Amino acid sequence: MTPIQPEPIPQWLFDEVEQYFIPLPFQPQTILDIGANIGAFAQRARQRWPDAKLLCCEPMPFNVVHLRRNVPPKTLIISAAIRQHSGVDQILVGDSFVTGGFVSFGRQTQQTLLVECLAASQLPSCDLVKIDTEGCEVEILRHLPLQKTQAIFLEHHSRADAETLKSMLQARYELIGGDSGAPVGTLRFLRRE
């Protein structure tokens, strides 16, 4: 039997996730990747923190096929969207494999898929959390357990979301970079001591 080979990840996607990998003052033992897509962040996280346990969440079935091939061995994959509540919902298919989501920002088509959703509150608290869900970051962060979380990496898809995310985290976390002021971008937070 021939082992399943990893699918190639486009260089532009590796370049996009690379912006998250800044020096951290700790070694994460657990990493939660919400919106794992086809595994670019998970591959890079394994290179950076080889001993960390990875938990990847991805709802799009066509991405999950590639994710399973691309993530490191022993990675736990949850094939579901992370939302406020568990259940099922219609997700918008994107114009690219990286743009599907529940919020329409112009890159989503009118085609939908029924996907399983898992309540964010049901996930374990992890040392490092990365969320890139094409517009559901605020909803997820409001319900995600963060007791152990030392660092949070987020992609935002509007200035309003960026400001809301910063406001939600400012009491316990320091913004350590990433906010360019653009409507779409990344935010990186580190827990205050």
RARAUR-V638047 format. One record per helix or strand. SS is the DSSP state (alpha for helix, beta for strand). FROM is the first residue (numbers start at 1). LEN is the number of residues. Records with the same first field share a line. If there is no record, write none. Layout:
BEGIN
SS->FROM-LEN + FROM-LEN
END
This chain:
BEGIN
alpha->11-8 + 40-9 + 61-10 + 120-3 + 137-7 + 159-11
beta->30-5 + 53-5 + 76-3 + 81-3 + 87-8 + 101-1 + 108-12 + 128-4 + 151-6 + 173-5 + 185-7
END
